[in-house]
């Protein structure tokens, strides 16, 4: 990425601002069209746009029909291109304009790349539609009919052909042009360009409008961008094209890897400039990991190596260019309630499918689970109950145990019992304090003599006693121990090796992050399938502070309903650490880039949408120093100190594309790595 840019600039962190322009137009009036093109080009340059794309044949108008064969129009187009070229010397943006080019005794429909007073290349249209309302072969020749790889435009000798790739000095920014119909054929030119390294696919289009066509274009462009792991920029002709037999809506689209980033106003009678900030690093990360993408490129090596590469020096602004792209605060949790409900339903069904299949495969009909009254065991208990329902087994086959220890609060204990009764499971309680006290005595631990030494041994004696009981209960009842630990805790190492939040016969939450778990529980309440009594208990659990409840509250505290320790005070806010986890695990970004994204997402609590469980008073904001502090804590824990725990995880189903930490699946890492490279990069590049 460019060096020397301010931390606040999107270009420093692998983003690129692009624009799709739909100017005013007059058919067969190149001078007017050049003026309108430059009007939007100046706006784009002032806005920090790196690449600005205009419609097909926008210099002449697409609907000139047989006027394309008139010398006057040809000369007017050449003068207009010369004007645009000259003006581009003062414009800090790369222009892609559409124009008819007469050369080699033929007329070609071309996309022309202009930068800094020069034409860098001209790309002729490959596929000319000649059906229904289209008859382009009457006026134009196809790219395959070209006789030379260079032509002259406005006095300049320039590369010519459909085989041009435009490479830039910004990492990951390689663009390619195709024209309208080229993007609609079964094997579009942009597909081969993407395999050869193009990440920004540009389509200069005219495309008249009929009922349903806008939806189809949108679907075509988004699917294009997904299939080729690329951005796709689409500019259609708009107001001003001839309506003798057709109409035009000026649809402007910017898509990226299957997502629609921006779309303009259709049927607008005013000029439009639709901008979006592309995430080049995300595209690079996905292509790097998808080995089949490279394999597919290898299958077409001969064709790809024949593509010509044209160097383009991009006008990267030296001043800060703020990112305008929305970065979700909760990447694992959709903000839209309808989408979130679909996500929760899908995750729930995956969890139930995993557990029911495991029980059937092992011949087991019972599960043993420790229920604490916290989020993780609550979700696992719901999954266990719904699994029994699916298998046609009684819910009493879920053997649920509360196991109060030295710091168990009255609220969580009460909620656990309320929930077990409401769900109809076999509810039991085993007080682990006597056995934990005996172990502390055996270890000669000061706490056994009444000295308040609440160290890791004190905590883990309790956790170990609980797990030991669960496994022996499973032996006794021919059952499986159901694990409850979640993805966030595994990432941070916030689990005790060999005990319940780490070890089990089978786990169901292991790839579910903490920020999603509460929404899964809330979704279970919203469905109403568990009954009013269960819903009341679940609502109380959702409002309880996250705590392992292994250390007693202050000696002078009279309220034992509040936990004596906070998980987030030690490992960091889960909402922020889940953000860090997503971008490190899913994409492998530089720590400085993760910090930049986190600040953009979290530094202003008034910007963007919040999932509706987050009350206004609970909506947090994190400045850059806080983000840097907690990101460093995350990196130390994730890279260096906790991998040995993840290397021995029990089986669990993967639920989302955000990844899992299974040593047999998404994440395979050495247990003795050091985090120096990550921490040094964070320290060097984040102020």
Residue, then its C-alpha position, 0 to 999 in steps of 0.5 A: x500500500x502507498x507509504x507516507x499517507x496519513x493514517x486517516x486516508x482510505x488509500x493507505x489501507x487498501x481502499x479505492x474510491x471509484x465512480x460511475x458517471x451518467x452525464x447529460x447527453x445529446x445524440x450526435x453532439x460530441x462537443x456538448x457531450x465532452x463538456x458534460x463528461x468533464x463536468x462530472x470528471x471534475x466533480x469526481x477528481x475533487x472528491x478523491x475518485x481514482x477511476x471514473x467510468x462513463x457510458x458506452x458511446x457517451x461521446x457520440x451517443x449510442x443511438x446515432x444509428x447510421x449517423x455513425x458513418x458520417x464524416x462530420x460525426x467522426x471528426x466531431x468525436x475526434x475533437x471531443x476526445x482531444x478536448x477531454x484528453x487535454x483537460x485530463x492533464x489537470x484532473x486527478x482521476x482516470x477517465x474511461x469514456x465510450x466513443x466510436x473509433x474509425x481505424x483500419x477501415x472499420x468503425x469500432x465501439x470503444x472504451x478509452x482510458x485517459x489519464x494525465x493528458x494521454x490516451x493509455x489504451x482503447x478497448x473495442x467491443x467484442x460481442x455486437x448484439x444483432x437481435x431484437x432491437x439491436x443491430x450493431x453489426x450494421x455500424x461496427x466491427x467486433x474486436x476480433x476484426x482488428x488488424x493491428x494492436x495499436x491505433x492513433x487517437x487524436x494524434x497519439x499512438x495507443x494500444x488497441x484491443x480487447x486483451x488489455x489489462x490496466x495495472x496500477x501502482x496501488x496494490x490490488x488495483x488492476x482494471x479491465x474494460x468490457x462493453x455492454x453485451x460483452x458482460x452478457x455472454x456465457x464467457x465474458x472477457x472480464x472473466x479471463x481478465x479476472x483470472x489474469x489478475x484484474x480486480x476492478x471490472x468495468x462495463x461501459x453500457x448503453x442498455x435500453x430499459x424494458x420492464x424487469x431489465x433493471x433487476x436483471x442487470x443488478x443481478x447480473x452485475x452482483x453475480x459477476x462480482x461474486x463469481x470473479x471475486x472482483x468489483x464490477x462497475x456498470x454505467x448505462x446510458x441515460x437521459x438524452x439518448x434517442x427515444x425514437x423506439x427505446x427508452x433509457x434509465x441510466x442505471x449506475x451500479x457498483x458491486x463488489x464480491x456479490x454485494x451491491x455497494x452503490x446504485x444511482x437514481x434511474x430515469x434521472x434528468x440530471x447528471x449523476x456521479x455514483x461513488x463507492x469505496x472498494x475494498x481491494x484487500x478483501x478481494x485479495x484475501x478471498x482470492x488468496x484463500x480460494x485455491x480453485x481460483x488459481x487452479x482455474x487460472x492455470x487451466x487458461x494459462x495460454x490465453x491469460x499470458x497473451x493479455x497485454x498489461x498497460x501501466x497506469x499511474x494513479x492519482x492518489x491524493x496525499x491529503x486524508x480521504x475519509x472512508x465513506x463505506x459502512x463498516x458493520x460494528x457487529x460483523x457476525x450479527x446482521x443489523x437488519x432484523x429480517x436478515x438477522x432472524x434468517x441467520x439465527x434460524x440457519x445457525x440454530x438448525x446447523x447446531x441441532x443437525x450437528x448434535x442430532x447426527x452425533x447422537x444417532x452415530x454414537x447410539x446415545x440418547x442422552x446428553x449431560x450439560x452443566x447449566x450456569x445461567x450464563x449465555x453459552x450454557x443457555x444456548x447449548x441447553x436450547x439446542x439440546x432440547x430442540x435436538x431431543x424434539x427432532x429425534x422424537x426423544x423426551x426432553x428429560x433425556x437432557x440431564x442438566x446440572x447446576x453446580x454452584x461454586x464459591x462465587x455462584x450468584x443467586x441470580x444466575x443460579x435462580x435463572x438456571x433452575x427456572x430455565x431447566x424447569x420451563x424446558x422440561x429437562x431432568x434438572x439436578x444440582x451438585x454443590x461442588x464446594x465440598x470437593x473443590x475445598x478438598x482439592x484446595x486442601x490437598x494442594x495446600x492452597x491458602x484459600x483452604x485455610x480461609x485466606x482470600x487468595x483468588x488466583x488461577x488455581x482457585x478458579x480452575x479447581x472449581x472449573x475442573x471439579x465441574x467437568x470431572x462430575x459431568x464426564x463421570x455422570x455421562x459414563x453413569x448414564x450412557x450419555x454425551x457431555x455437551x460442550x458450551x464454550x463459544x468462538x470468542x472465548x476460544x479465540x481469546x483463550x478465555x477457557x480452562x484447558x481440559x474443562x467444560x468450556x474447552x473439553x466435551x464429547x461434542x460441542x455446539x457453540x464452538x464456532x458461534x461468537x459471543x456477540x451472536x449468542x445473545x441474538x440466538x437466545x433472543x431469536x428463540x424468545x421471539x419464536x415463542x416455541x419454548x413457552x412463556x416461563x422459558x422466555x422470562x428466564x431467557x430474558x433475565x439471562x440476556x440482561x446478566x453481565x458476562x462472568x465466569x463467577x469463579x471469584x467472590x464479590x467484595x467482602x463488604x458486598x451484600x448483593x450476591x446477585x451481581x458477579x464478583x468478576x467481569x470477563x470483559x474487564x480482563x479480555x476486553x469488550x466482546x463486541x470489539x474483540x469479535x470485530x478484531x477476530x472476524x477481520x484477522x481470522x476471515x481475511x488475515x488483515x494487518x493489525x493497523x488495517x483492523x484498527x483503522x476499520x474498528x475506529x471507522x466502525x466504533x468511534x462514533x456511536x451516532x453513525x450506522x445501525x445498531x442491532x436492536x438488542x443494544x439499548x441506547x445507553x449501552x451503545x459504546x464508542x471506542x477511540x483509537x487508543x482504546x482500540x489499539x490497547x484491546x487489539x494488542x491484547x487480542x493479538x497476544x492471546x490469539x497468536x501466542x498464548x492460547x493456540x494449544x487449547x484450540x489444537x485439542x478441541x472436540x468436534x463441533x459444527x462450523x456455522x458461518x463463513x466467518x470461520x471456525x477455530x477447529x484444528x481440523x478445519x479453518x484454523x491450523x496454527x502452531x502452538x508455540x508461535x510468537x506475536x511479535x510481527x503483529x504487535x510490532x506492525x500495530x505499534x509502528x503504524x497506528x498512532 
